[in-house]
Amino acid sequence: MGAKAGKILKSIDGDDKGTDKEIDKLFAMLDKDKSGVLTGAEYDNFFKEATKYMLADLKKAGHDYDDATISGWLKDWIDQNGDGKITKDELKQNLKAVLDAGE
């Protein structure tokens, strides 16, 4: 899943027009039980992949952050209510802005 998730995150980060479609792809790939909500391992996998992508992106820009800082930042932005769940709507509302902030 890692390389494919990274490619989708890169596409979301770089493209303003196809963002919703790419988020739909990412969500479908991560939502293994097809519940419409990322929870448990799905939730953890999203943050693992997004953290890995953001760390690499920020490093290219000359920033030096650790996993915990980026993961915490992502959780604050994506799971704003802190319920340990991510809906597709939460991703569509927040993911692009978070990825763009890393540039």
C-alpha positions as CSV (number, residue, x, y, z in Angstrom):
1,M,0.0,0.0,0.0
2,G,2.9,2.4,0.8
3,A,4.0,3.3,-2.7
4,K,0.5,3.5,-4.1
5,A,-0.7,5.7,-1.2
6,G,2.3,7.9,-1.6
7,K,1.6,8.4,-5.3
8,I,-2.0,9.3,-4.5
9,L,-0.9,11.8,-1.8
10,K,1.5,13.4,-4.2
11,S,-1.3,13.7,-6.8
12,I,-3.6,15.3,-4.2
13,D,-0.8,17.7,-3.1
14,G,0.1,18.8,-6.6
15,D,-3.3,19.0,-8.3
16,D,-6.1,21.4,-7.5
17,K,-8.6,20.0,-10.0
18,G,-8.7,16.2,-9.4
19,T,-8.4,16.4,-5.6
20,D,-11.8,14.9,-4.7
21,K,-11.3,12.0,-7.1
22,E,-7.9,11.3,-5.7
23,I,-9.2,11.4,-2.2
24,D,-11.9,9.0,-3.2
25,K,-9.3,6.6,-4.5
26,L,-7.1,7.0,-1.3
27,F,-10.1,6.5,0.9
28,A,-11.3,3.4,-1.0
29,M,-7.8,1.9,-0.8
30,L,-7.6,2.5,3.0
31,D,-11.2,1.6,3.9
32,K,-10.6,-2.2,3.9
33,D,-13.9,-3.1,5.6
34,K,-15.9,-0.7,3.4
35,S,-17.6,0.9,6.4
36,G,-17.2,4.4,5.1
37,V,-15.1,5.3,8.1
38,L,-11.4,4.8,8.8
39,T,-11.0,3.3,12.2
40,G,-8.4,1.1,14.1
41,A,-5.7,-0.2,11.7
42,E,-7.2,1.8,8.8
43,Y,-6.9,5.0,10.8
44,D,-3.4,4.2,11.8
45,N,-2.4,3.2,8.3
46,F,-3.7,6.6,6.9
47,F,-1.6,8.5,9.4
48,K,1.5,6.3,8.8
49,E,1.3,6.9,5.1
50,A,0.5,10.6,5.4
51,T,3.3,11.2,7.9
52,K,5.8,9.4,5.7
53,Y,4.7,11.5,2.7
54,M,4.8,14.8,4.7
55,L,8.2,14.1,6.3
56,A,9.7,13.5,2.8
57,D,8.0,16.6,1.4
58,L,9.1,18.8,4.3
59,K,12.6,17.5,4.1
60,K,12.9,18.5,0.5
61,A,11.9,22.0,1.5
62,G,14.7,22.0,4.1
63,H,12.7,21.4,7.2
64,D,13.7,18.8,9.8
65,Y,10.8,17.3,11.8
66,D,10.3,14.0,13.5
67,D,7.5,11.4,13.0
68,A,5.7,12.3,16.2
69,T,5.5,16.0,15.4
70,I,4.1,15.4,11.9
71,S,1.7,12.7,13.0
72,G,0.4,14.9,15.8
73,W,0.0,17.8,13.4
74,L,-1.9,15.7,10.8
75,K,-4.2,14.2,13.5
76,D,-5.0,17.7,14.8
77,W,-5.9,18.8,11.2
78,I,-7.6,15.7,9.9
79,D,-9.3,14.3,13.0
80,Q,-10.3,17.6,14.4
81,N,-12.9,16.2,16.8
82,G,-10.4,13.6,18.1
83,D,-12.9,10.7,17.8
84,G,-10.3,8.3,16.3
85,K,-12.3,8.1,13.1
86,I,-11.9,9.6,9.7
87,T,-14.7,10.1,7.3
88,K,-14.3,10.8,3.6
89,D,-15.8,14.2,4.2
90,E,-13.1,15.0,6.8
91,L,-10.4,14.1,4.3
92,K,-12.0,16.2,1.6
93,Q,-12.3,19.2,4.0
94,N,-8.8,19.1,5.3
95,L,-6.3,16.9,3.5
96,K,-5.4,19.2,0.6
97,A,-4.8,22.1,2.9
98,V,-2.6,20.1,5.2
99,L,-0.5,18.8,2.3
100,D,-0.2,22.3,0.8
101,A,1.0,23.6,4.2
102,G,4.0,21.4,3.8
103,E,5.3,23.3,0.8
